[in-house]
Amino acid sequence: MYHVLVPTIGESQTDGPTPAEELGRQLLRHTRLFHHLKARTTTWLPADLEWGAVALLVHLADGGARRQRDLAGCTRLDPSTVSRHVAQLVRGGLVERRPDPEDGRGVQLVATTDGLGLNDTMIEQRTALVTALVTGWDPTDVTRLAALLSRLSDEIETSLDRRDTRRTEPAPTPPREPGLSPATDHVRSTPAAPEEG
């Protein structure tokens, strides 16, 4: 009986790159090419609207109304950046501010009818672009690639969440000296001074 040994992520059957190294190389290549591809699709956007603002619109279209700070949290963007992009969306009539029904003092951001329409149009354009890119592919391969990319995205989000949690955890309390209670641990015993004879 023959046993086939399948290399793990950190191993390689040959002297070439490991699976993890090759994946990293392809992700870098994908990022570079996607940047150039996105630059050629700016005609999809209305004037004075940045791609960062579109990302916020997508979240509002898919997830419904959100407060601005919640939108910053789920997109992992700096609050000042979110504020600038939201201003673009509001000026363009794609997003509007409404009172928070659960907190009269709060404000929610909601995608307008025009905003939802732009989101639908961009989905159609994106689907047409991807369809052209994978023309000739086996549909099973396309489905599997989508599933693997989704899995990778989930792993990236989990990793980022762990780092954010560690960053916000309080610093550990230094250990107290034996025999000292919490109420007196600020007191440090000092040796008695020798008596003058």
C-alpha positions as CSV (number, residue, x, y, z in Angstrom):
1,M,0.0,0.0,0.0
2,Y,1.3,3.5,-0.9
3,H,0.8,6.5,1.3
4,V,0.8,10.0,-0.3
5,L,2.2,12.7,2.1
6,V,0.5,16.0,1.5
7,P,2.6,19.0,2.6
8,T,1.3,21.3,5.1
9,I,1.1,25.1,4.6
10,G,4.6,25.6,5.8
11,E,6.2,22.7,3.9
12,S,7.0,22.1,0.3
13,Q,7.5,18.9,-1.7
14,T,10.2,20.5,-3.8
15,D,12.9,23.1,-3.4
16,G,10.4,25.8,-4.6
17,P,8.3,28.1,-2.5
18,T,6.0,26.7,0.2
19,P,2.3,26.9,-0.3
20,A,2.1,29.9,2.1
21,E,4.9,31.6,0.2
22,E,3.2,31.1,-3.1
23,L,-0.1,32.3,-1.7
24,G,1.6,35.4,-0.4
25,R,3.2,36.1,-3.7
26,Q,-0.1,35.7,-5.6
27,L,-2.0,37.9,-3.1
28,L,0.6,40.6,-3.6
29,R,0.2,40.3,-7.4
30,H,-3.6,40.4,-7.0
31,T,-3.5,43.5,-4.9
32,R,-1.3,45.3,-7.4
33,L,-3.4,44.3,-10.4
34,F,-6.6,45.1,-8.6
35,H,-5.4,48.6,-7.9
36,H,-4.8,49.2,-11.6
37,L,-8.1,47.6,-12.4
38,K,-10.0,49.8,-9.9
39,A,-8.3,52.9,-11.4
40,R,-9.9,52.1,-14.7
41,T,-13.4,51.8,-13.3
42,T,-13.6,55.3,-11.8
43,T,-16.1,56.1,-14.6
44,W,-18.6,54.0,-12.5
45,L,-18.6,56.7,-9.9
46,P,-20.4,60.0,-9.8
47,A,-18.2,63.1,-9.8
48,D,-16.5,64.0,-6.6
49,L,-17.2,60.5,-5.1
50,E,-14.2,58.4,-3.9
51,W,-14.0,54.7,-3.7
52,G,-13.8,54.9,0.1
53,A,-17.2,56.6,0.2
54,V,-18.6,53.8,-2.0
55,A,-17.5,51.2,0.5
56,L,-19.5,53.0,3.2
57,L,-22.5,53.1,0.9
58,V,-22.3,49.4,0.3
59,H,-22.4,48.8,4.1
60,L,-25.4,50.9,4.5
61,A,-27.2,49.4,1.5
62,D,-26.5,45.8,2.7
63,G,-26.8,46.3,6.5
64,G,-29.3,49.1,6.8
65,A,-29.1,52.2,8.9
66,R,-26.1,52.7,11.1
67,R,-24.7,55.4,13.4
68,Q,-21.5,56.9,12.1
69,R,-19.3,55.5,14.8
70,D,-20.7,52.0,14.2
71,L,-20.0,52.5,10.5
72,A,-16.4,53.4,11.3
73,G,-16.0,50.3,13.4
74,C,-17.4,47.8,10.9
75,T,-15.3,49.3,8.1
76,R,-12.1,49.6,10.2
77,L,-11.7,53.2,9.0
78,D,-10.5,56.2,11.0
79,P,-13.5,58.3,12.2
80,S,-12.2,61.4,10.5
81,T,-12.0,59.5,7.2
82,V,-15.5,58.2,7.7
83,S,-16.7,61.7,8.4
84,R,-15.2,63.0,5.2
85,H,-16.7,60.2,3.1
86,V,-20.1,60.5,4.7
87,A,-20.1,64.2,3.9
88,Q,-19.5,63.3,0.2
89,L,-22.4,60.8,0.3
90,V,-24.8,63.3,1.9
91,R,-23.9,66.1,-0.6
92,G,-24.5,63.7,-3.4
93,G,-28.0,62.7,-2.1
94,L,-26.9,59.1,-1.7
95,V,-27.1,59.0,2.1
96,E,-29.2,61.0,4.5
97,R,-29.2,61.5,8.3
98,R,-32.2,60.5,10.3
99,P,-33.0,60.6,14.1
100,D,-32.1,57.3,15.8
101,P,-35.5,55.8,16.7
102,E,-33.9,54.2,19.8
103,D,-32.1,57.4,20.9
104,G,-33.7,60.7,20.1
105,R,-30.4,62.5,20.5
106,G,-28.5,60.2,18.1
107,V,-28.4,60.2,14.3
108,Q,-28.4,57.3,11.9
109,L,-27.1,57.2,8.4
110,V,-29.4,55.7,5.8
111,A,-28.9,55.0,2.1
112,T,-31.4,57.0,0.0
113,T,-33.3,55.7,-3.0
114,D,-30.6,57.1,-5.2
115,G,-27.9,55.5,-3.1
116,L,-29.6,52.1,-3.3
117,G,-29.9,52.6,-7.1
118,L,-26.2,53.4,-7.4
119,N,-25.3,50.3,-5.3
120,D,-27.5,48.1,-7.6
121,T,-25.8,49.6,-10.7
122,M,-22.4,49.0,-9.4
123,I,-23.3,45.4,-8.5
124,E,-24.3,44.9,-12.1
125,Q,-21.1,46.5,-13.5
126,R,-18.9,44.5,-11.1
127,T,-20.7,41.3,-12.0
128,A,-20.2,42.0,-15.7
129,L,-16.5,42.7,-15.2
130,V,-16.0,39.5,-13.2
131,T,-17.9,37.5,-15.7
132,A,-15.6,38.7,-18.5
133,L,-12.5,37.9,-16.4
134,V,-13.6,34.3,-15.8
135,T,-15.0,33.6,-19.3
136,G,-14.0,30.0,-20.1
137,W,-13.7,28.9,-16.5
138,D,-15.5,25.9,-15.2
139,P,-18.4,27.3,-13.1
140,T,-17.3,24.9,-10.3
141,D,-13.9,26.6,-10.2
142,V,-15.5,30.0,-9.9
143,T,-17.7,28.8,-7.1
144,R,-14.7,27.2,-5.3
145,L,-12.6,30.4,-5.7
146,A,-15.4,32.5,-4.2
147,A,-15.7,30.1,-1.3
148,L,-11.9,30.2,-0.7
149,L,-11.7,34.0,-0.9
150,S,-14.6,34.2,1.6
151,R,-12.8,31.9,3.9
152,L,-9.5,33.9,3.6
153,S,-11.4,37.1,4.3
154,D,-13.0,35.6,7.4
155,E,-9.5,34.6,8.7
156,I,-8.2,38.1,8.1
157,E,-11.1,39.6,10.0
158,T,-10.6,37.2,12.9
159,S,-6.9,38.0,13.0
160,L,-7.6,41.8,13.0
161,D,-10.2,41.4,15.8
162,R,-7.7,39.5,17.9
163,R,-5.1,42.3,17.5
164,D,-7.7,45.0,18.3
165,T,-8.7,43.1,21.4
166,R,-5.1,42.8,22.6
167,R,-4.5,46.5,21.9
168,T,-7.5,47.5,24.1
169,E,-6.9,45.1,27.0
170,P,-5.7,46.8,30.2
171,A,-2.1,46.3,31.2
172,P,-1.6,43.5,33.7
173,T,-1.4,44.6,37.4
174,P,2.1,44.0,38.8
175,P,2.2,41.3,41.6
176,R,2.1,42.5,45.2
177,E,4.8,41.7,47.7
178,P,4.0,38.8,50.0
179,G,2.2,39.8,53.2
180,L,0.8,43.0,51.9
181,S,-2.9,43.5,51.5
182,P,-4.5,45.5,48.6
183,A,-5.2,48.4,51.0
184,T,-1.5,48.6,52.1
185,D,0.4,47.4,49.1
186,H,1.5,51.0,48.5
187,V,3.5,50.8,51.7
188,R,7.0,49.4,51.4
189,S,8.8,48.3,54.5
190,T,12.2,49.9,55.0
191,P,15.0,48.6,57.3
192,A,15.2,50.4,60.6
193,A,17.9,53.0,60.9
194,P,20.7,52.0,63.4
195,E,20.5,53.7,66.8
196,E,23.2,56.2,67.5
197,G,25.3,55.2,70.4
